């Protein structure tokens, strides 16, 4: 499809380029969660007919008949969302988007943009364009995505941590290696994917009641299709910690460009005495460092364990515009 190729090319030239802005993620999200909403996809081309901006939006008709414009990707399963704009064309693109909204007031009542990264031009250039048009707007921090910059070695990573946390991680790794039988760290490949993705879903459900409730049938269908496609693209890392003839914990990561995104996890509470989640993350970080990855992104949520691995907050914002 022509738009797919253009989308991929533009994303590579854009200032915000995350796994959640890829064609594959957006297409799958729309397939599983979009209808009956109305697609609201805007593109800007230059004089040579080359795309320099995409507004990946949809319109949701609410119970009170208000029309709410949002990013494709929603708010429950996507962590970073944004316009896709060629670097250097931000001003012209955002002005066109605002002009379109101004010219078609019948199409919307609220523009409600979620999960905007702190370094996005949407928070500055687009915001300024909105204010010039006189729109009432509200900007707020929606969530934090703790992330850790990765050095060139595991020893350097540990040395940068607080002494207490460094000793705790080493202690947990040594304990499980010493006490567990047939201890291993495994990485899923295409041959073991079908079996292991089901094991992951079982561990995910065992972790806590919130995760069990989250993975309803619609999300599970999206999740399975996304995982298969991302595995083929080499964007997926499905990792397990195994011992005592059982899978203790699992991580489902995305590896995209220079970043590992920790998207989801699961563990068996029966083995909580060994802190398998902590140990698995430690192995995952070591792998990321060895492969030359620059960032380890824990994604949304301020859970304390993320900071004990040296992560620092990176904010995502919500920007709401009303007529």
Buried (B, 14 or more C-beta within 10 A) or exposed (E): EEEEEBBEEBBEBBBBBBBBBBBBBBBBBBEBBBEEBBEBEBBBEEEEEEBBBBBBBBBBEEEEEEBBBBBBBBBEBBBBBBBBBBEEBBBBBBBBBBEEBEEEEEEBBBBBBBBBBEEBBBBEBBBBBBEEBEBEBEBEEBBBBBBBEBBEEBEEBBEEBEEEBBEBBEEBBEBBEEEBEEBEBBEBEEEBBEEBBEBBBEBBBBBEEEBEEBBEEEBBEBBBBBBBBBBEBEBBBBBBBBBBEEBBBBBBBBBBEEBBBBBBBBBBEEBEEBBBBBBBBBBBBBBBBEEEBEBBBBBBEEEEBBBBBBBEBBBBBBBBBEE
